[in-house]
């Protein structure tokens, strides 16, 4: 089972949230191999009280998920 993990991408201006995919049993490393620091995790507000920063998804993480789903469907 997987979940999404959001963090600020320091390499992009203006600040952008990037979403990684992590395994629920080991949330320390994303599927792309990036080490994720709990202190850098971003939890977006869902009540509309704050404007949402732009976000994007980690392509290498999503490719890994797609490959795993394709292999499981065979």
N, C-alpha and C positions, 0 to 999 in steps of 0.2 A: 504494500500500500504506500502511496506517495502523498505528499502535501506540498503546497506552494510556500515559499519563503521570500519575503520582500526585503530588500535592503537598498540604501542610498548608493547610487553609483557615483563615486567621487571623481570619475574621469569625464563627467559630462556637465556642461553648463547650459541652461539652468539645471538645478538639482533634479535628478530623475530617479524614479524607483525602478529597480530591475527585479524581476521575479525569477527565482530559481526553483527547481524541483528537488525535493529531498525525500529520502526514505523515512517513513515514520519511526522505524526502529533505530535510525542513526541520522540525526538531524545536524551533525557536525560538518558534513561534507555534502555538497550538492552533486547531482548526477554528472555535471560537467567537470567535477573534481575540485571546485573552489571550496576552500575552508571557510565556513560561515561562523562569524562571531555573534553570539547571542546579543551582545551589547549593540550591534549594528542593525539588528532586526527592526524593520519598520512595520508597525501595525496600523494600516490605514483606518481612518475614522469612517465608520459606516453610517453614522447618523446625519451626515451632511453638514456638520458644524464647522468643518475645515475644508478649504478648497483642496481638491486632490491634485498632487503634483503629477506631471506626466509620468507614465510608466511604460515599460517594455518588458519583453520576456526573453530569457536567456535561450538563444537558438540551440547551442549544444545540449542543454538539458532537454529541450523539447524533442530534438532528434533522437536522443537516447530513449525517451518514453515511446516515441513512435516505433522505433525498432523493436522494443520489448513487446509492445502491443501486437505488432505484425507477427513476431515470432510465436506469440501465444495463440494467435488465431489460426496458425497452420496446423 
